[in-house]
């Protein structure tokens, strides 16, 4: 009897947790930018980009996507350098094609976009985009979408200096 009870107790302790999602997608807006047509990051933006890399360093990111603008490339660069990963460019003007590409992948993915495209991507992927991003001052949103089949778990985190409305 003791052996059976011990076996049941051991089985209960080693029961696996919830299954790993098919993919986890992290989405951010680029960090603080300078003025101009294709601006680079400000010193604060470069610090935020490094903080993003520090925040996601242990997340197991396997793919990094960015639009092909200086501010988004520079936001993605510290994590890409740390993980020795290429940054793949996507066309923000064709979100449905990009969502299809993301849905064909597995693993953990970072997407760096813009204030007017990132919430839309979150929604198209089945997540909760929240209120509109404040274009002038909000750079600290980090969306986390855990996708398993047709189920999407959506979380909004903040990183770095907080947004002050």
N, C-alpha and C positions, 0 to 999 in steps of 0.2 A: 504494500500500500504506500509506504514512504517513497519507494522508487517511482511509482506512478505519479505521485503528487510532485515530487522533485522534477520529473520530466515535464509535467505540465507547467510548472513555475518557470523552468528554463525556457520552454517554448514561448511563453508569454513575454519573457524578457528579451528574446531575440527576434520578436515579430518585427518585420520591416515597417518603417513609417510610410507615409503617403508616397505614392509613386512620383518620381522625378517628372516634371512637365516635359512635353515634347520639345518646347523651346521657351526660353526666357528672353524677352526683348527689353532692353533698357533704352529709353529715348530721352534725349535732352536737346534743348535749344543751345546754340553756340554760346560761348562765354562773352563777357563784355567786349565791345568792339569800339574801334576808333571811328571817325567820320569818313565818308568817301564812298566811291562806287563799289569797290571790293576791299573793304577795310580789313586790316589785321586786328588782332586782339590788343587791348590796352594792357598795361602791366597787371591791373586787377584781373583782367580776363585770362592772361597767361597763368596767373596764380590759381584761378578757378579751374582752368584746364588741368593743371597739375593735381589739384585736389580731386577732380573727377577721376584721374588715373589712380590716385591713392585710394579713393573710395571703391573703385572696381577692380583693384589689383588682384584680389582673391576671389573674384566672381566667376572665374573660368571663362572669360570672354573668348569666343572662337572666331568671330567675324566682326569687323568694324565697317560701318557705312557712314558716308558723309556726302553732303552736296559738294560740288566743286567750287567752293568759295574760300578765300583765305581764312575767314573767321571760323568756318566749320572745320576745315582741314587742321587749323592750329588747335582747335578744341579737342579733336580726336588724336592728335599727334603724340602727346605724352603717354597715353595708354598704349597706342600702337607701338611706340618705341619700346616701352617696358615689356610688352608681350611679344615683341618681334613679329607683329602681324601687319599685313598690308591694309591700307584703307581703300575700300571700294567706293566708287562714286555712284550715286543714284540721281535720277532726274526727279526733282521735287515737283515738276509740272505734270508728271504722270504717276500720281500716287497709286492708282489701281495696279499698274504693272509692278511697282515696287512692293506693294503689299503681297501680290502673288508670289514674287521672288522670296520674300521673307517667310511666307507660309509654306514654301517648299523646303525650308531648311529646318534643322534641329540644332539643339545646343543653345548657347548663350550669345546674344548679339547686342552690340551697341549701335545705335543710330543717332547721328548728330545732324540736326536740322535747324529750323528757324521758328520764330514765334508764330508765324502764320501757317506753318506746315506741320509742325510736330503734333499739336493737339488733333489735327485732322487725321494724321497717321494713327494716333492712338485710337481714335474712334473707328476708323476703317478696320483696324485689327481686332475690334471688339471690346476695347477698353473704355474707361471713363476719362474723357479729356479734361473735365473740370471747367472752371470759368476761363474766359479769355485771358491770355498772357498779357501782362502790362508790357508793351513794346519797349518803353523807355527805361525800365528799371528791373524787370524780373528775369533773372538768369539762374535761379537756384532750383528749378524743377527737375526732378529725375523720376520719370515714369518707369514703372516696372510692371511688365505684363508677363504673367506665367500662363502659357497656353498648352492645354492638353486636349487634343481632339477639337471639339466644338466649345470647350469650356475655357473661358478667359478670366483669370483673376487679375484685377487691376489695382495697383497701389501707386500713390503719389508720395514721393519722398522729397526732401529738401537737402541740399548740400551746399556748403560754403556759407558766405555771409548771407543772412536772411534778407528776403525781399521785404521792404517796408512800404506798404501801400500809402 
